[in-house]
Amino acid sequence: QPPAGVVHVPTGARLLGGGSFGVELDYGTHRGRITLRIQDATHLEMKLTGDNAMTGHVTLLPFMTKPIACATGEKAALSDAPFTCNAAAWVEHANMRITLPAGAKVRWPLLPHDPYKKDGRATPDQGRIVIDAAATPEAIFNVEIRNR
């Protein structure tokens, strides 16, 4: 169970209009917004905005055979060993580099509950790479697809 006051599932959602591509989400009394802007065939800007109580969590599906690396110099193969990058300028995985907002944190592996196992433990191949960033005043992620 999440701590008291933490809401993970939106209580309301609206598509943005007026030429904006995105969604506005309510989490109880808090409101956040995700907007996307396609820059070209290999670049996407994603912007998270919200009030002071909000943190955005960007979840990435892992390619288990590809390493993860951060601008701070950390690099690792995806395994059951934890990997964390704090305040890096970017993170890279597979053919993607994401420029991160200030203060962002990258974590691996975040594992779900596995309902098919008696103890509920998931394996790394079921895990996710998660980027945490404060949503205020705005968090901008620039995604670049690279050919390698």
N, C-alpha and C positions, 0 to 999 in steps of 0.2 A: 504494500500500500504506500502511496506517496505521502509525504509529510502533510500535516494539516495546512490547508490554504493553497496547496499546489494543485493546479488543474492541468491535466495533460491533454484532455479531449475538448475541443471547442464546444461552447454552448450555443454558438450562432456563427453563421458564415454568409458572406455576400460577395458576389463577383464585382470587381471594380468596373466602372464605366468611364466614359469621357476619354477614350484613347489609351487608358492604362490597361495593362494585361496583368491581372493578379487577383488576389482575394483579400478581404478584410475578415478577421476572425475575432470573436469574442471568447474570452476565458473568464467566466463569471463577470466581475466588474471591470476587467482589463480588456483592452482592445489592441490588436496588432494587425500589421499589414505585411503581405508579401507581394512584391512586384517583380516582374521579369521584363528585361529588355534585351531582345536579340540584336546583337551588334553586327554579326556577320555569320558565315557558315561555321566558324570555329570558336566564336566568342559569345558569351551570355553574361549579362549582369543580373544578379539577384539582390534585391534590397529588402531587408527586414526592418520594420519600424514598430515601435510600441512604447508603452509607458515604462517607468523606472522599475517596476516589479517583474518585467518580462525578460526571459532569456530564450533565444532561438536555438533550436537543435537541428542541424542539417545532417541528415542520415545518408550515408553512401553505402551502396552494395559493394562488397569486396570481391576482387579477383584474387583468389588465394595464391595463384602462382606469380603474382606481381608484388614487388616490394612497395612500401610506403616510405616517403621521405618528406622532410620539412626543411625550410630555409635555414633553420638553426643548426643544421648538420646531422640531425638524427635520421637514421635510415634503418629499416628492419624488414625482414620477411614477415608475412602474416602467419602467425602461429598462435598458440595459447599464451604466449608471453605478452604481457601488457606493453603497450606503446603509447606514450603521451608526448605531445608537443605543446608547449605553452608560448603564447605571444610570438608565433612564427609569422613571417611575412606571407608564406604560402605553404601549401601541402600538395604533394604530387602522388598520384596512384594510377596505375595502368597508363592510359594515354591522356590523362587529365591533370591539369594544374589549376588549383583554386587559390587565388589571391585572397587573403583573409583580412577581416577588419581587425583593428587594434584590440588586443586582449583576448582574442579567440583562443580556444583550447581544442586540440585534436586528441581523441581517445580511441583506442582499440584494445581488446574486443569488447563491445557491449553486447552481452548475450541475452537472448530472450529466455523465457520459461519454456521448456519443452514438455508439452502435456503428454507425450508418448513415453516418457521415461519416469520411472517411479520417483526418483529424486528431483526431477524437473530440470536437471542440468543440460545445457545446450553445449554443442561443440563449436570450435572456432569457425567452421564453415557455415554455421548458422548465425554468426555474429555480424555486427555492423561497425563501420567506422563512423564516429559521430563528431561533429564540429559544434562546439558550444560558443555562443557569442551573445553579449548583451544586445538587446534590440533597441536601445535608446542612445542617442536620438535616432541613429540608424546604423545598421550593420550592412556593409556592401561586400558582396562576394563576386569576384570576377572569375568565371569558369572559362578555361581555354582547353580545347581538344587539340592534342598534339599527335602527329603521325610519327610513330616509332617502329 
